[in-house]
Structures are given as C-alpha cells and as structure tokens.
Amino acid sequence: MIAERPTKPATEPLTPAVSTPTRRGRIRVERALAYVGLTLCAAIFIFPLFWLLVSAFKTPSQIFANPPVWMPHPLSTGNFTELWREANPLRAFVNSVIISAGSVFLTLFLCSLAGYAFAKFPEAPGHKWLYGFVLGTMMIPSAVTLIPSFLVLVKLHWVNTYLAMIVPGAVGAFGIFWMRQYIAAHVPDDLIAAARIDGCDEFGIFLRVVLPIVRPALAALGIMQLIGSWNNLMWAFVVLRTKDMFTLPIVIYLLQGEMRTPYGMLMAGGLLTTLPLVIAFLIFQKQFIAGITAGAVKE
C-alpha cells in the first residue's frame, strides 16, 4: 500500500501592498502635480509674448510705469502709427515673406531629395564618404563662410537681390540629415520596389511615394527653416544695401539710434515680426509635433 504524500497547505492569496483606491489617488495626485508644473512652464514661456502684445498698445509712460501696467487703458495705436511713418514695415514685410517662402520651398525640396538619395541608395559609389563630409560641415561655424559666400555673390551679381538671401542657406547639413533619418525609418524598401516594378522612375517615386509619407518631417523642417530665414539679421545686413530690399528684422533694428531707443515702436515692430511665426506654427503644429516625435516610441 502506497503511503499518501502530505498535501501542502494552500497558500493564501497575497494582498496587494497598496490598495486600488490608494493607487488611483496617488496617480491622480502625480498627474495633478504634472499639470501644475506644465502650466507654470507654459506661463513662463508665454509671458514674454503677452508682454510684447500689451506693450505694443501702451503709451511710453505706461511702458515704464512702476508698478507695471498689465493692461493698457485705453488701447493706443500710436506706436504702430509712428512705426508706419518712420519706417516702411509693409515693404519690409513683403520682402520677408518672399525670402522666407522661397527659402522654405527650396530647402524642403533639395534636402528631401538629398535625404532620399542618402537613405535609399547606399550602394552608390562614395556614399559613406560623401555623407560623412556633409555631416562634417555642421562643425564649421557660419561666420567662417560669411566672407567667401559674399565674394561668390559679388561675382554672380546677386548682391542686394532676393537670390542672395534665398540660395546660400537653402541646403544645410542638418536638413539633409533630418530628412535622411526620417526617410530611412518610415519609407519601406518594399514600397519603393513595388513602384519600380510598376514602371515609375526614381524622380516619380520621390514625388508620388516618398514625399506624401514624409510630410510630418517636411512640416517640422519647414517651421525650423521659416524661423531661421524670417529672423535672419546678420546675413541680411551683409548682402542687402537699399531700403526697398530690407527685411523686417533690419527695419526694427535700425529704429534704434545712438541717442534714443523707441521702446514703443520696437514693441510694435516685434509684434508684427512675431505674429506670422505664431500663426504658421498654429496652422502646422500637428505635423510639426508628429515630425519632432517620430521615432521617440519604438513600435
């Protein structure tokens, strides 16, 4: 007769160290603290824009009032009137729009084209060396190439033209790197192979297959290029000579003199310069955030 083995006593279920209500409460507290912290950070970053907006409609006495005047009463448009009379903001605004639009279009087209070549043609002769050279140019300060670039523009007779502001900064190593990384990660090789089987040429594949997929990266790169081109001051001072070609940053900078600093007009000009960038970001913020966060989460 086989002896029966002693059965082990049933183990009691382990009680959780923290009850469900307590855990939920802790999560809510952490989430509330996170929201409070984010709200404070947002307020800190938004405050300069708020102060720029309200100061543009203040009188000089209200700008320097102590304690500060948070809301102008009444709203004054004198700063904009003086800015319009002393400078030519409309012409400068048109110049900035033309230069920035041309720069963004050329950057997106050329950088995405180069990024596609570096991402999908690794067997090309000298691929690694050329890509390494492109990345190496990111270590060269822009001030080093300032005079050589100006001399080239003098030979081409492009000084004081829109081309002088658009072409030199149209293609950059960062833009090529940005588009190359996005295309390599989000454009499948099988999709490109299928397009080739269907008889599509390489440029057609780039236009019809690659560009629609990389729209978030294009939006992010376009916003960054727009900000850089719109706020470009040093290069504009070098290549632009006449007032009818000046951009908004130059016009605003020249408002200051050795004997005066018209803060009211500077605030009004700063508002006119900032608003287009804010509007552009609000329009393309979804694509911009998608392009910035692409690859942040591993699928």
Secondary structure, DSSP 4 states (H G I P E B T S, - for coil): -PPPPPPPPPPPPPPPSS-HHHHHHHHHHHHHHHHHHHHHHHHHHHHHHHHHHHHTTS-HHHHT-SS--SS-SS---HHHHHHHHHS-HHHHHHHHHHHHHHHHHHHHHHHHHHHHHHHH-TTSTTHHHHHHHHHHGGGS-TTTTHHHHHHHHHHHT-TTSHHHHHSTTSS-HHHHHHHHHHHHHHS-HHHHHHHHHTT--HHHHIIIIIHHHTHHHHHHHHHHHHHHHHT--HHHHHH--SGGG--HHHHHHTT--SS---HHHHHHHHHHHHHHHHHHHHHHHHHHHHHHSTTSS--
